[in-house]
Amino acid sequence: MQQNGVYDLLRMLEMSFEEGFPIIPRKFTIVKTKEIETLIDRIYASLPVEVQEARAFLRRRDELQAEAQQKAEKIVQDAQAEADRKLSEADFLKALEREGIRIRAQVQEECEEIKRKALEEAEQIRAQAADDAMKTKEGAELYAEQVLTNLEKNLAQQQQIVKNGQVYMEKLRSESFGSYDVPTSYSSDRVQSNSNYIIK
């Protein structure tokens, strides 16, 4: 039922474009923007749950990548600020310089780890979304196949009904011809003169 709803909304969307005022045929058409936006929102709302979850996964992936980038930048900035502050102290210049190098290496390693995890999670989300999309496509194809199978059965039933009707009409026609009475004007001599016909 949900799939039919999507098809109905898509048809309504097509009708909205068809009812628009064409400025340049097949290129520019004036349409009701609010009506189109409403139909698009309804189409999104009518999509299968798997598709909506896939879109949510993709949005979450982008958010995770942005968060990871922000965290990495903040860590680098904090480490750089800390290293600069410590490096400015003359008494601990050498030790702090080495510490700064270590911190920078550690931060870079942590950033690479965060980036790696974010990419892995994004790949998992992408693979899940692709799998969900494939399942949705397979479901749609199965639904279409079922519709066509039912249509074929209905057509076969209709053909059988027509054939039965033809047989019945032929039977009625044969029974009607067989029920006619022979006129009394026919003599027995005329009947006997033609042995190929038998009148009952």
Summary of the structure (lengths in Angstrom):
residues: 200
radius of gyration: 41.0
end to end distance: 63.4
largest distance: 150.3
contacts: 448
relative contact order: 0.06
helix: 81%
strand: 4%
